Amino acid sequence: MTTKATAPDDTFHVFDTTLRDGAQREGINLTVADKLTIARHLDDFGVGFIEGGWPGANPRDTEFFARAQQEIDFEHAQLVAFGATRRAGGKASEDPQVQALLDSGAPVVTLVAKSHDRHVELALRTTLEENLEMVRDTVSHLREQGRRVFVDCEHFFDGYRADAEYAKSVVRTAHEAGADVVILCDTNGGMLPAQVQAVVSTVLADTGARLGIHAQDDTGCAVANTLAAVDAGATHVQCTANGYGERVGNANLFPVVAALELKYGKTVLPEGALAEMTRISHAIAEVVNLTPSTHQPYVGVSAFAHKAGLHASAIKVDPDLYQHIDPERVGNTMRMLVSDMAGRASIELKGKELGIDLGEDRALVGRVVERVKERELKGYTYEAADASFELLLRAEVDGRPRRYFRVESWRAIVEDRPDGSHANEATVKLWAKGERIVATAEGNGPVNALDRALRVGLERIYPQLAKLELIDYKVRILEGRTGTDSTTRVLITTGDGSGDWATVGVAENVIAASWQALEDAYTYGLLRAGVEPTD
């Protein structure tokens, strides 16, 4: 494990704890390979420090540090080992957990220390003076061994409220023993920005220590609290990718860094790294197997999505009128959503986004607007089905739908067998390139059987369809008199290995709605492949 470079400016630290604190989120269970992959992504992003876990506390983290030494050459980050101060009544030089921190090979160690008097007495079961000695002895020992040391003051803000002088004495002791940074932790996540700013400002003035902030998000204020601490003089921010963490999570790395770079004018990342932010956020979400938050600031797919006609009219004149930054600065893009709220400007901008110049044809734009509103009244939704909207738009522009095949009929049969099993079979009758095709296939459900039958019937004529794969399938029951008599909307996401697209179908039953979405999916797939329509 080597570090070829440091953070852009060591006077300000971006410290990531996704691999340790973020991994404590419910639903996240990282393998060593996952942790190594995330570490590489974070290093690519350019954070200064990556907290890899607690070596010695569990075999997985111990293995991670051992493999990281062999497998990762860090370009920007330094790897950090996390652990606790020595045990009460012992010596840091003889404490096995402290030795495990040294054995990890990490150049930086973060120590968690108690700063709340009640936690010292009830959790550590020792005296307040012995707790200070534990901090002093452990920091000094690690410094003597050539390690850079950061100290996390756990429950600091609650401890400060209970006994401010003792909480500050922990900070002062860590600083005097050689800790580079002392981090004030809002462990319970109950603080508000004004409170954080006032406390950080006072502690900075009273101790002279370099301070950092670690904020949990239990009040929904972790990012705001982090920035409030920076306003008060903190020069070290601890965050997690996508805000992952215990309970409701931690301060989200991406909005914190974006605010520092774009709003505060600080250089905290290598040149060009900010434009990789959206990609990095989504890549890490894939590794932890959680769907990326669509409405996450800066990096969510909806962060720069515009739906209202009023917004679209203004954006057509100047995008800055309804956007606080250019989305390309963080690797994102502006999106226009088409819905029954859309006006002419929305349609024109969406057409431009799709590469279709509607020019000054107001009549055409008006027809598209009315068509969208008419179909959305029936239950269609186009803001989540760009492919179906593009087909609708091209049909209006061309004066007729794009057709690669014509459906004569289709049917799906579900057979309930005496042994309790089911068989699903579909038959489709099609016309393509002047040829009548009848194809039958079985599947693990009626929709899957229809999909397979359609593929069987068309792949010989359109080999491009072999690449298509159904990625996602969603069903929603819309308003109706009774549950089984309601309108059904189906959204299907299809991919071809180089991208994916969504299509929509609406009908009285789920099979018919699914068939509509499948037809659009295949049609759009052939359009993407550059195949010329036959009809």
C-alpha positions in Angstrom: 0.0 0.0 0.0 1.5 3.3 -1.1 0.4 6.9 -1.3 1.7 8.8 -4.3 0.1 12.1 -3.4 -1.7 13.8 -0.5 -4.9 15.7 -0.4 -4.8 18.9 -2.5 -4.3 21.0 0.7 -3.5 19.5 4.1 -4.8 22.5 5.8 -8.3 21.1 5.1 -9.2 17.5 5.3 -12.0 15.5 3.6 -12.2 12.3 5.6 -14.4 9.4 4.4 -15.6 6.7 6.8 -17.9 4.8 4.4 -16.0 1.6 5.0 -16.3 1.8 8.8 -19.2 4.0 9.9 -21.1 3.8 6.6 -21.0 0.0 6.7 -23.0 0.1 9.9 -26.2 1.0 7.9 -28.9 -1.5 8.1 -28.9 -3.6 4.9 -25.2 -3.1 4.1 -22.9 -6.1 4.4 -19.6 -5.5 2.7 -17.2 -8.2 1.8 -13.4 -7.5 1.7 -13.6 -7.3 -2.1 -16.4 -4.7 -1.8 -14.4 -2.6 0.6 -11.4 -2.7 -1.7 -13.6 -1.6 -4.7 -15.1 1.2 -2.7 -11.7 2.3 -1.5 -10.5 2.6 -5.1 -13.6 4.7 -6.0 -13.0 7.0 -3.1 -9.4 7.4 -4.0 -10.4 8.2 -7.6 -12.7 10.9 -6.2 -9.8 12.4 -4.4 -10.7 12.3 -0.7 -7.7 12.9 1.6 -8.4 10.0 4.0 -10.2 6.7 3.9 -11.1 5.0 7.2 -10.9 1.3 6.3 -12.3 -0.2 9.5 -11.2 -1.6 12.9 -8.3 -4.0 12.5 -8.1 -6.5 15.3 -11.7 -6.1 16.2 -12.9 -8.4 13.4 -11.2 -10.7 10.8 -12.7 -9.0 7.8 -11.2 -5.6 8.6 -7.9 -7.1 9.4 -7.9 -8.9 6.1 -8.9 -5.6 4.3 -5.8 -3.8 5.6 -3.5 -6.7 4.7 -4.9 -6.9 1.2 -5.0 -3.1 0.7 -1.2 -3.0 1.3 -0.7 -5.4 -1.6 -3.5 -4.5 -4.0 -4.0 -0.7 -3.9 -1.6 2.1 -4.8 -3.4 5.2 -3.5 -3.1 8.2 -5.7 -4.7 10.7 -3.4 -5.9 9.2 -0.1 -4.2 7.9 3.0 -5.7 4.8 4.6 -6.8 5.2 8.2 -7.2 2.5 10.8 -9.9 3.0 13.5 -9.6 1.8 17.1 -10.1 2.7 20.7 -7.8 4.1 23.4 -6.1 1.5 25.6 -8.0 -0.3 28.3 -8.3 1.3 31.7 -5.5 0.4 34.1 -3.1 -0.8 31.3 -0.4 0.5 29.1 -0.8 1.5 25.4 2.4 -0.3 24.6 1.0 -3.6 25.9 -2.6 -3.3 24.6 -3.3 -5.9 21.9 -5.9 -3.7 20.1 -3.5 -0.8 20.0 -0.9 -3.1 18.6 -3.4 -4.3 15.9 -3.7 -0.7 14.8 0.1 -0.6 14.3 0.1 -4.0 12.6 -2.4 -2.8 10.0 0.3 -0.7 8.3 -2.0 2.3 8.0 -0.1 5.6 8.2 -3.0 7.2 10.1 -4.9 6.1 13.1 -8.2 7.4 14.4 -8.8 6.8 18.1 -12.3 6.9 19.6 -12.3 8.5 23.0 -15.0 9.1 25.6 -15.7 12.8 26.1 -19.0 12.5 28.0 -18.5 12.1 31.7 -21.4 9.7 32.2 -20.1 7.4 29.4 -16.7 7.4 31.1 -18.2 6.3 34.4 -20.9 4.0 33.1 -19.5 2.5 29.9 -15.8 2.5 30.6 -16.3 2.0 34.3 -13.3 4.1 35.2 -12.6 7.6 36.6 -12.5 10.8 34.6 -8.8 11.2 35.3 -8.0 7.7 34.1 -9.9 8.4 30.9 -7.7 11.4 30.2 -4.6 9.2 30.9 -5.9 6.6 28.4 -6.1 9.3 25.8 -2.7 10.7 26.6 -0.9 7.4 26.7 -2.5 6.0 23.5 -1.9 9.1 21.4 1.7 9.4 22.6 2.5 5.8 22.0 1.1 5.9 18.4 3.0 9.1 17.7 6.2 7.5 19.0 5.6 4.7 16.5 5.5 7.2 13.6 1.7 7.3 13.1 -0.4 10.3 12.5 -3.2 10.4 15.0 -6.8 11.8 14.8 -9.0 11.5 17.9 -12.8 11.1 17.7 -14.4 12.6 20.8 -17.5 10.4 21.0 -20.8 12.0 22.2 -18.9 15.3 22.4 -21.8 17.6 22.0 -24.0 15.8 24.6 -20.9 15.6 26.9 -20.3 19.3 26.4 -23.9 20.0 27.5 -23.5 17.9 30.6 -20.0 19.1 31.6 -18.4 21.5 29.2 -15.1 21.7 31.1 -14.5 18.0 31.1 -15.4 17.6 27.5 -12.9 20.4 26.6 -10.3 18.7 28.8 -10.5 15.6 26.6 -9.9 17.7 23.5 -7.0 19.6 25.2 -5.4 16.3 26.4 -5.5 14.7 22.9 -4.1 17.9 21.3 -1.2 18.2 23.8 -0.4 14.5 23.4 0.2 15.0 19.7 -3.1 14.4 18.0 -3.2 16.2 14.6 -6.9 16.7 14.7 -9.5 16.3 17.4 -13.0 15.6 16.0 -16.1 16.7 17.8 -18.7 13.9 17.2 -22.5 14.4 17.3 -22.9 10.7 17.9 -26.6 10.8 18.6 -27.3 13.2 15.8 -29.4 15.5 17.9 -27.7 18.9 17.3 -28.8 21.8 15.1 -26.5 24.1 13.0 -26.6 27.1 15.3 -25.7 24.9 18.3 -22.9 23.2 16.5 -21.4 26.5 15.3 -21.5 28.0 18.8 -19.9 25.0 20.4 -17.1 24.5 17.8 -16.3 28.2 18.0 -15.9 28.1 21.8 -13.9 24.9 21.9 -11.6 26.2 19.2 -10.9 29.4 21.2 -10.5 27.6 24.5 -8.3 24.7 23.5 -6.3 25.8 20.5 -6.7 22.4 19.0 -7.2 21.7 15.3 -10.9 20.6 15.2 -12.9 18.3 13.0 -16.6 17.4 12.8 -18.4 14.1 12.6 -22.2 14.5 12.3 -25.0 11.9 12.3 -28.2 12.8 10.5 -30.9 12.0 13.1 -32.3 15.5 12.8 -31.8 15.7 9.1 -29.1 18.3 9.7 -25.8 16.4 9.3 -24.7 18.2 6.1 -25.8 21.6 7.6 -24.1 20.8 10.9 -20.9 19.9 9.1 -20.9 23.2 7.2 -21.8 25.1 10.4 -18.7 23.6 12.0 -16.6 24.7 9.0 -18.0 28.2 9.4 -16.9 28.1 13.1 -13.3 27.0 12.1 -13.3 23.2 11.8 -10.8 22.1 9.1 -11.6 18.4 9.0 -14.9 17.0 7.9 -15.9 13.3 8.3 -18.5 12.0 5.9 -19.8 8.9 4.2 -20.6 8.2 0.5 -24.4 8.8 -0.1 -24.8 9.5 3.7 -24.7 5.8 4.6 -24.4 5.0 8.3 -26.0 3.9 11.5 -29.7 4.7 12.0 -30.6 7.4 9.5 -27.0 7.9 8.4 -24.1 10.3 8.4 -23.2 13.6 6.8 -23.3 12.9 3.0 -19.9 13.2 1.4 -21.1 14.5 -1.9 -23.2 17.5 -0.9 -20.6 18.5 1.7 -17.8 18.4 -0.9 -19.9 20.1 -3.5 -20.7 22.9 -1.1 -17.1 23.3 -0.1 -15.9 23.5 -3.7 -18.8 25.4 -5.3 -20.2 27.5 -2.5 -17.2 28.1 -0.2 -14.6 28.3 -3.0 -12.3 25.8 -1.2 -10.1 23.4 -3.2 -10.6 20.1 -1.4 -10.4 17.7 -4.4 -7.9 17.2 -7.2 -8.5 19.1 -10.4 -11.4 17.6 -12.4 -12.5 15.3 -9.7 -15.8 17.1 -8.9 -17.1 16.2 -12.4 -16.8 12.5 -11.4 -19.0 12.9 -8.4 -22.3 11.5 -9.9 -20.5 8.6 -11.4 -18.7 7.8 -8.1 -21.9 8.1 -6.1 -23.8 5.7 -8.3 -20.8 3.3 -8.5 -20.6 3.0 -4.8 -24.4 2.5 -4.5 -24.0 -0.5 -6.9 -21.3 -2.0 -4.8 -23.4 -1.9 -1.6 -26.4 -3.1 -3.6 -28.7 -0.2 -2.8 -30.6 1.8 -5.4 -29.1 5.2 -5.8 -31.4 7.9 -4.3 -33.0 9.7 -7.2 -33.5 12.9 -5.2 -30.1 13.1 -3.6 -28.7 16.7 -4.0 -26.2 17.2 -6.8 -25.9 13.5 -7.9 -29.5 12.2 -8.0 -31.1 11.6 -11.4 -33.8 14.1 -10.3 -31.5 16.7 -8.9 -31.7 18.7 -12.2 -35.0 17.4 -13.5 -37.7 19.9 -14.4 -41.4 19.0 -14.7 -43.5 22.2 -14.4 -44.2 24.1 -17.6 -43.4 27.4 -15.8 -39.9 26.1 -15.1 -39.4 24.8 -18.6 -40.4 28.2 -20.1 -37.7 29.9 -18.0 -35.1 27.3 -18.6 -35.6 27.7 -22.3 -34.4 31.3 -21.9 -31.7 30.6 -19.3 -31.1 27.3 -17.4 -29.7 29.2 -14.5 -33.1 30.7 -13.7 -34.1 27.3 -12.1 -30.8 25.7 -11.4 -28.3 26.7 -8.7 -25.3 25.3 -10.6 -24.5 23.9 -14.0 -25.1 20.1 -13.5 -22.1 19.2 -15.6 -19.9 20.6 -12.9 -20.8 17.5 -10.7 -21.1 15.1 -13.6 -24.9 15.2 -13.8 -27.3 16.4 -16.5 -30.4 18.4 -16.8 -33.5 16.5 -17.6 -36.9 17.6 -18.8 -39.8 15.6 -17.6 -42.9 15.2 -19.8 -46.2 15.0 -18.0 -49.7 16.5 -18.0 -48.1 19.5 -16.3 -45.9 20.1 -19.5 -46.3 23.1 -21.7 -44.8 23.9 -25.0 -41.4 24.8 -23.6 -41.2 21.4 -21.9 -41.9 19.5 -25.1 -39.4 21.7 -27.1 -36.6 21.2 -24.6 -37.3 17.5 -24.3 -37.3 17.1 -28.1 -33.9 18.9 -28.2 -32.6 16.6 -25.4 -33.7 13.6 -27.6 -32.1 15.0 -30.7 -35.4 16.0 -32.3 -35.6 19.6 -33.5 -39.2 20.7 -33.4 -38.2 24.1 -34.8 -40.9 26.7 -34.9 -43.7 24.3 -35.6 -46.2 25.5 -33.0 -49.0 23.3 -34.3 -46.8 20.2 -34.0 -45.8 21.1 -30.4 -49.4 21.8 -29.6 -50.5 18.4 -30.8 -47.8 16.7 -28.8 -48.8 18.6 -25.6 -52.4 17.6 -26.1 -51.5 14.0 -26.9 -49.5 13.7 -23.7 -52.2 15.3 -21.6 -54.8 13.0 -23.1 -52.8 9.8 -22.5 -51.7 10.8 -19.0 -55.4 11.3 -18.2 -55.8 7.6 -19.1 -53.0 6.6 -16.8 -49.8 6.8 -18.9 -46.8 8.4 -17.4 -43.9 9.7 -19.5 -41.6 11.3 -17.0 -40.5 7.7 -16.1 -40.8 6.3 -19.7 -38.6 8.4 -22.0 -38.6 5.7 -24.7 -42.3 5.6 -25.0 -42.4 9.4 -25.1 -39.8 9.5 -27.9 -41.8 7.0 -29.9 -44.9 9.2 -29.4 -43.0 12.3 -30.4 -41.5 10.7 -33.5 -44.9 9.5 -34.6 -46.2 13.1 -34.5 -43.2 14.4 -36.3 -43.3 11.7 -39.0 -47.1 11.7 -39.3 -47.2 7.9 -38.4 -45.9 5.5 -35.8 -42.5 3.8 -36.4 -43.3 0.2 -37.1 -40.9 -2.8 -37.4 -43.7 -5.4 -37.0 -47.4 -5.5 -37.0 -49.3 -7.5 -34.4 -52.2 -9.7 -35.7 -53.0 -11.2 -32.2 -51.4 -12.5 -29.1 -52.6 -14.7 -26.2 -51.2 -15.9 -22.9 -52.3 -19.1 -21.1 -51.8 -20.0 -17.5 -52.4 -23.6 -16.8 -53.0 -24.7 -13.2 -51.9 -28.4 -12.8 -53.2 -31.0 -10.3 -49.8 -31.1 -8.6 -49.9 -27.4 -7.7 -47.5 -26.3 -10.4 -48.2 -23.8 -13.2 -47.4 -23.6 -16.8 -47.3 -20.3 -18.7 -47.5 -20.3 -22.5 -47.8 -17.5 -25.0 -48.5 -17.3 -28.7 -48.0 -14.3 -30.9 -49.0 -13.8 -34.5 -47.0 -11.1 -36.3 -46.2 -9.6 -39.7 -42.7 -8.4 -40.3 -41.0 -7.5 -43.6 -44.1 -9.0 -45.4 -43.8 -12.3 -43.6 -46.5 -13.8 -41.3 -45.0 -15.2 -38.2 -46.5 -17.4 -35.5 -44.4 -18.0 -32.5 -45.0 -19.9 -29.2 -42.9 -19.9 -26.1 -43.1 -20.8 -22.4 -42.0 -18.7 -19.5 -41.9 -18.4 -15.8 -45.0 -16.2 -16.0 -47.4 -14.9 -18.7 -45.4 -11.7 -19.3 -42.1 -13.6 -19.5 -43.8 -16.1 -21.9 -45.0 -13.2 -24.1 -41.5 -11.7 -24.1 -40.0 -14.9 -25.2 -42.6 -15.6 -27.9 -42.0 -12.1 -29.3 -38.3 -12.7 -29.3 -38.6 -16.1 -30.9 -40.8 -14.6 -33.6 -38.6 -11.6 -34.4 -35.0 -12.5 -33.7 -34.5 -14.3 -37.1 -35.6 -11.2 -38.9 -34.1 -8.7 -36.5 -30.9 -10.3 -35.0 -30.3 -7.0 -33.1 -33.0 -8.1 -30.6 -30.7 -10.8 -29.3 -28.9 -8.2 -27.2 -32.1 -7.0 -25.5 -32.7 -7.9 -21.8 -35.6 -7.0 -19.5 -34.0 -5.3 -16.5 -36.9 -4.1 -14.4 -40.7 -4.6 -14.3 -43.1 -2.5 -12.2 -46.9 -2.7 -11.9 -49.1 -0.1 -10.4 -52.9 -0.3 -9.9 -54.5 3.1 -10.7 -57.7 4.5 -9.4 -60.8 2.4 -10.1 -64.1 1.3 -8.6 -62.6 -1.9 -7.2 -59.2 -3.4 -6.9 -59.6 -6.0 -9.6 -61.5 -3.7 -11.9 -59.0 -0.9 -11.9 -56.7 0.4 -14.6 -53.2 -1.1 -14.5 -50.0 0.7 -15.5 -46.8 -1.3 -16.3 -43.3 0.2 -16.6 -40.6 -1.9 -18.2 -36.9 -1.2 -18.3 -35.0 -2.8 -21.1 -31.2 -2.8 -21.8 -29.0 -3.7 -24.7 -25.6 -3.8 -23.0 -24.8 -0.2 -23.8 -27.7 1.6 -22.2 -31.3 1.1 -21.0 -34.7 2.6 -21.6 -38.1 2.6 -20.0 -41.5 2.1 -21.7 -45.1 2.2 -20.4 -48.3 0.4 -21.0 -51.8 1.0 -19.6 -54.8 -1.3 -19.9 -57.6 -2.9 -17.9 -55.4 -5.9 -17.1 -51.8 -6.4 -16.3 -51.1 -8.7 -19.3 -52.4 -6.2 -21.8 -50.6 -3.3 -20.2 -47.4 -5.4 -20.2 -47.8 -6.2 -23.9 -48.0 -2.5 -24.8 -44.8 -1.8 -22.8 -43.1 -4.8 -24.5 -44.1 -3.6 -28.0 -42.6 -0.2 -27.3 -39.5 -1.7 -25.7 -38.7 -3.8 -28.8 -39.6 -1.0 -31.2 -37.3 1.4 -29.3 -34.5 -1.2 -29.2 -34.6 -1.5 -33.0 -34.7 2.3 -33.3 -31.6 2.6 -31.1 -29.9 -0.1 -33.2 -30.3 2.1 -36.3 -32.8 -0.3 -38.1 -35.0 1.4 -40.6 -38.8 0.9 -40.1 -40.5 -1.4 -42.6 -43.9 0.2 -42.4 
